[in-house]
Amino acid sequence: MKLARFTHSDRTRLGVVLDDSVADVSAVEADLPDDVAGVFAAGDGALEAVRGAADRAPRIALADVALEAPVARPPKFFGIGLNYADHAAETGRPPPEHPMVFNKQSTCVAGPYAPIHAPRVSDALDYEGELGFVVGRRCRHVPRERAAEAIGGFCVVNDVSVRDWQLRTPTMTMGKSFDTHGPTGPWVVTSDELGDPHGLAIRTWVNDELRQDSNTRELIFDCFALVEHLSTAFTLEPGDIVSTGTPAGVGMAMQPPRKLAAGDVVRVEVERIGEIRNPVVAEPDDTPRL
C-alpha cells in the first residue's frame, strides 16, 4: 500500500493512493489514526483495516488534494552521514567504519511539495536526495536477520543541509535541522509492497538538471544494518524516520560549489516509491520569534 496523509476540504486525514486517486479511508473507518505513525503503532490489525477500507472508500483525484508529510512529527528522525562511498570520496573523507548517525529535529519535517526555506543566517544551502524508511514497530536489539520486520515502509527524503552550520560541530544537528529542511513523502510504501529496498535507482534534479544518479545497492550500511545498529542503543518506535544517506553529486562538493537559492526547485526520485519536489524560497519574515 501507499499510505498518504492528505488535506482536502480543510481537513487532514489518512488515505491510500491508488493510481491517480487517493482512497479516503477515514470516510468509512472513522476510528483509524490520521497519520502513518499512528497506523503502524496500532499494529497489524490497523494495517489490515486500512487495506480493507481502501477497497470501499470514496476516491478523490490526487490533483485535488494536498499531500502532506506522511509522518507529521516523527518520534525520532535520524540521518546517516557518508553512507555512499562516492559521496565520502567527493568530500575527501574515507568511508566510515561504523554508521555516522546524526539527529534531525522533528520540527524540520515538511511535506513532499512544501517550500524549503533558504535561511536568513546562511547562504550555504544544499540538497541530499535519500531513501528513507519508517519504523513500523517498537523494538530493541534487532538482529540483522529480523531487521526487515522492524520497517513499516519507505519514503523519499531530502536531507536539506546548511553546510556552514553543519560543519561547526561534529554532531551536525544544527545544520541538519532548520525548519522545513526535512521534506518527506510523497507517501509511505509499505514493506510488503516494496520488497527489497536495496536495488532502487535514486536521482536528484535541481531546476531539471540531474545532479545525483545512483542506486541504493551502493549503500555502505544498508537499511537492515542500520536497524541492527540503531536498536543496539535505544528503542525504535513506530514513526521513527531513518534517512539512509546521500550519493555523490551534492552542490557544495562541486567545483565551484553550487548553492541552492530562492527560486530553485529540487526534485528527488526513488524508484518504485515516487518523487518529492520542493521549491526554495527566502525564509519568510513571519516565522515565530519573541
VENZIVEN-V458742 format. One record per residue. RES is the residue in three letters. PHI is phi in radians with two decimals (NA if undefined). BURIAL is 1 if it has 9 or more other C-alpha atoms within 8 Angstrom, else 0. D_FIRST is the distance of its C-alpha to the first C-alpha in Angstrom with 1 decimal. Layout:
# VENZIVEN-V458742
RES_PHI_BURIAL_D_FIRST / RES_PHI_BURIAL_D_FIRST
This chain:
# VENZIVEN-V458742
MET_NA_1_0.0 / LYS_-1.84_1_3.8 / LEU_-1.55_1_6.0 / ALA_-2.18_1_9.4 / ARG_-2.07_1_12.9 / PHE_-2.43_1_15.1 / THR_-2.04_1_18.7 / HIS_-2.64_1_20.2 / SER_0.93_0_23.7 / ASP_1.14_0_24.5 / ARG_-2.34_0_21.8 / THR_-1.79_1_18.9 / ARG_-2.72_1_16.0 / LEU_-1.55_1_12.3 / GLY_-2.54_1_10.0 / VAL_-2.11_1_6.7 / VAL_-1.43_1_7.5 / LEU_-2.28_0_8.4 / ASP_0.99_0_11.1 / ASP_-1.77_0_13.8 / SER_-2.43_1_13.0 / VAL_-2.16_1_11.3 / ALA_-1.42_1_11.1 / ASP_-1.44_1_13.4 / VAL_-1.14_1_12.4 / SER_-1.16_1_15.5 / ALA_-1.24_0_17.7 / VAL_-2.01_1_17.3 / GLU_-2.36_0_16.7 / ALA_-1.15_0_19.0 / ASP_-1.52_0_19.1 / LEU_-1.21_1_15.5 / PRO_-1.03_0_15.8 / ASP_-1.75_1_15.7 / ASP_-2.55_1_13.9 / VAL_-1.17_1_11.4 / ALA_-1.02_1_14.4 / GLY_-1.12_1_15.5 / VAL_-1.12_1_12.4 / PHE_-1.10_1_12.7 / ALA_-1.12_1_16.5 / ALA_-1.37_0_16.3 / GLY_1.65_1_15.1 / ASP_-1.06_0_13.2 / GLY_-1.09_0_14.5 / ALA_-1.19_1_12.9 / LEU_-1.07_1_9.3 / GLU_-1.16_0_10.4 / ALA_-1.11_0_12.1 / VAL_-1.12_1_9.2 / ARG_-1.08_1_7.5 / GLY_-1.18_0_11.1 / ALA_-1.16_1_11.9 / ALA_-1.09_1_9.5 / ASP_-1.21_0_11.6 / ARG_-2.09_0_14.7 / ALA_-1.39_1_14.3 / PRO_-1.14_0_16.3 / ARG_-1.90_0_14.9 / ILE_-2.15_1_16.4 / ALA_-1.05_1_17.0 / LEU_-0.98_1_15.5 / ALA_-1.13_0_19.1 / ASP_-1.76_0_20.2 / VAL_-2.10_1_18.2 / ALA_-1.85_1_18.7 / LEU_-1.34_1_15.7 / GLU_-1.85_1_16.7 / ALA_-1.01_1_16.2 / PRO_-1.06_1_13.0 / VAL_-1.97_1_15.4 / ALA_-1.15_0_18.6 / ARG_-2.51_0_21.0 / PRO_-1.09_1_19.9 / PRO_-0.99_1_22.4 / LYS_-2.46_1_23.2 / PHE_-2.35_1_22.5 / PHE_-1.85_1_23.8 / GLY_-1.99_1_24.8 / ILE_-2.12_1_26.1 / GLY_-1.58_1_29.2 / LEU_0.89_1_30.6 / ASN_-1.73_1_27.7 / TYR_-2.16_1_28.4 / ALA_-1.04_1_31.9 / ASP_-1.21_0_32.5 / HIS_-1.25_1_31.7 / ALA_-1.02_1_34.1 / ALA_-1.10_1_36.7 / GLU_-1.23_1_36.5 / THR_-1.58_0_37.3 / GLY_1.39_0_40.2 / ARG_-2.08_0_38.9 / PRO_-1.29_0_38.3 / PRO_-1.01_1_34.9 / PRO_-1.23_0_34.5 / GLU_-1.42_0_35.3 / HIS_-2.32_0_32.8 / PRO_-0.98_1_29.7 / MET_-1.61_1_30.9 / VAL_-1.74_0_29.0 / PHE_-2.41_1_29.4 / ASN_-1.69_1_28.1 / LYS_-1.91_1_26.7 / GLN_-1.15_1_27.4 / SER_-1.13_1_24.6 / THR_-1.27_1_26.4 / CYS_-1.41_1_25.8 / VAL_-1.06_1_22.1 / ALA_-2.40_1_21.6 / GLY_-1.30_1_19.1 / PRO_-1.17_1_17.7 / TYR_-2.22_1_20.6 / ALA_-1.35_1_23.1 / PRO_-1.18_1_26.6 / ILE_-1.69_1_27.7 / HIS_-1.47_1_31.2 / ALA_-1.40_1_34.0 / PRO_-1.19_1_35.9 / ARG_-1.24_0_39.5 / VAL_-1.66_0_40.6 / SER_-2.77_1_39.6 / ASP_-2.02_1_39.2 / ALA_-1.72_1_37.5 / LEU_-1.57_1_33.9 / ASP_-2.50_1_31.6 / TYR_-1.93_1_28.0 / GLU_-2.62_1_25.9 / GLY_-1.29_1_22.7 / GLU_-2.57_1_20.5 / LEU_-1.44_1_17.3 / GLY_-2.00_1_16.2 / PHE_-2.19_1_14.4 / VAL_-1.97_1_13.8 / VAL_-1.13_1_15.5 / GLY_-1.84_1_13.7 / ARG_-2.66_1_16.9 / ARG_-1.19_1_20.6 / CYS_-2.80_1_22.5 / ARG_-2.59_1_25.8 / HIS_0.90_0_27.6 / VAL_-1.52_1_24.6 / PRO_-1.27_0_25.9 / ARG_-0.94_1_24.3 / GLU_-1.18_0_23.6 / ARG_-2.03_0_21.3 / ALA_-1.09_1_19.9 / ALA_-1.04_0_16.4 / GLU_-1.18_0_16.1 / ALA_-1.46_1_16.7 / ILE_-1.69_1_13.9 / GLY_-1.40_1_10.8 / GLY_3.14_1_9.1 / PHE_-2.31_1_10.7 / CYS_-2.56_1_12.1 / VAL_-1.72_1_15.2 / VAL_-2.30_1_18.4 / ASN_-1.93_1_21.9 / ASP_-1.44_1_24.4 / VAL_-1.06_1_27.1 / SER_-2.31_1_30.5 / VAL_-1.80_1_33.9 / ARG_-1.10_1_35.9 / ASP_-1.16_1_39.3 / TRP_-1.23_1_37.9 / GLN_-1.04_1_35.7 / LEU_-1.52_1_38.7 / ARG_-1.22_0_41.0 / THR_-2.41_0_39.9 / PRO_-1.10_0_38.3 / THR_-1.26_0_35.4 / MET_1.19_1_34.2 / THR_-1.04_1_32.4 / MET_-1.07_0_34.4 / GLY_-1.31_1_33.6 / LYS_-1.87_1_29.9 / SER_-2.18_1_29.4 / PHE_-1.02_1_30.9 / ASP_-0.89_1_29.2 / THR_1.34_1_26.4 / HIS_-1.65_1_26.4 / GLY_-2.40_1_22.8 / PRO_-1.07_1_20.5 / THR_-2.42_1_16.8 / GLY_2.37_1_13.6 / PRO_-1.23_1_12.8 / TRP_-2.76_1_9.5 / VAL_-1.93_1_8.0 / VAL_-1.54_1_5.7 / THR_-1.11_1_5.5 / SER_-1.03_1_8.6 / ASP_-1.17_0_8.0 / GLU_-1.45_0_6.2 / LEU_-1.34_1_8.8 / GLY_1.33_0_11.7 / ASP_-1.15_0_15.0 / PRO_-1.52_0_15.0 / HIS_-1.85_1_18.7 / GLY_-2.66_0_19.3 / LEU_-1.85_1_17.6 / ALA_-1.14_1_19.9 / ILE_-2.34_1_20.4 / ARG_-2.43_1_22.7 / THR_-2.30_1_24.3 / TRP_-2.06_1_26.5 / VAL_-2.11_1_29.1 / ASN_0.92_0_30.4 / ASP_1.23_0_29.0 / GLU_-1.66_0_30.9 / LEU_-1.19_1_28.9 / ARG_-1.92_1_29.7 / GLN_-2.19_1_27.3 / ASP_-2.65_1_26.2 / SER_-2.59_1_25.1 / ASN_-2.57_1_22.5 / THR_-1.16_1_20.9 / ARG_-1.17_0_22.9 / GLU_-1.52_0_25.8 / LEU_-1.00_1_24.8 / ILE_-1.25_0_27.8 / PHE_-1.96_1_26.0 / ASP_-1.36_1_22.5 / CYS_-1.01_1_19.5 / PHE_-1.25_1_20.7 / ALA_-1.12_1_24.3 / LEU_-1.20_1_23.4 / VAL_-1.06_1_21.9 / GLU_-1.05_1_25.0 / HIS_-1.15_1_27.3 / LEU_-1.11_1_26.0 / SER_-1.28_1_25.8 / THR_-1.14_1_29.4 / ALA_-1.69_0_30.6 / PHE_-2.63_0_28.5 / THR_-1.29_0_25.8 / LEU_-1.49_1_22.2 / GLU_-2.19_1_20.4 / PRO_-0.97_1_16.9 / GLY_1.73_1_16.2 / ASP_-1.02_1_18.7 / ILE_-1.94_1_17.9 / VAL_-2.09_1_19.5 / SER_-1.67_1_20.3 / THR_-1.47_1_21.4 / GLY_2.03_1_24.2 / THR_-2.05_1_25.3 / PRO_-1.43_1_27.1 / ALA_-1.10_1_30.4 / GLY_2.05_1_31.2 / VAL_-1.20_1_31.3 / GLY_-1.13_1_33.9 / MET_-1.30_1_36.3 / ALA_-1.58_1_36.8 / MET_-1.36_1_38.1 / GLN_-2.08_0_41.8 / PRO_-1.30_0_42.5 / PRO_-1.01_0_39.6 / ARG_-2.09_0_37.4 / LYS_-1.51_1_36.3 / LEU_-1.32_1_33.8 / ALA_-2.54_1_35.5 / ALA_-0.93_1_35.0 / GLY_1.84_0_34.0 / ASP_-1.30_1_31.8 / VAL_-2.25_1_28.2 / VAL_-1.93_1_25.9 / ARG_-2.14_1_22.8 / VAL_-2.11_1_20.6 / GLU_-2.24_1_18.1 / VAL_-2.11_1_16.1 / GLU_-0.91_0_15.3 / ARG_1.20_0_11.8 / ILE_-1.99_1_10.6 / GLY_2.51_1_12.9 / GLU_-2.43_1_16.1 / ILE_-2.06_1_17.9 / ARG_-2.45_1_21.3 / ASN_-2.26_1_23.9 / PRO_-1.33_1_27.5 / VAL_-1.68_1_30.2 / VAL_-2.28_1_32.7 / ALA_-1.12_1_35.7 / GLU_-0.99_1_35.2 / PRO_-1.21_0_36.1 / ASP_-1.30_0_39.3 / ASP_-1.64_0_37.8 / THR_-1.09_0_35.8 / PRO_-1.07_0_36.9 / ARG_-2.74_0_40.0 / LEU_-1.47_0_43.0
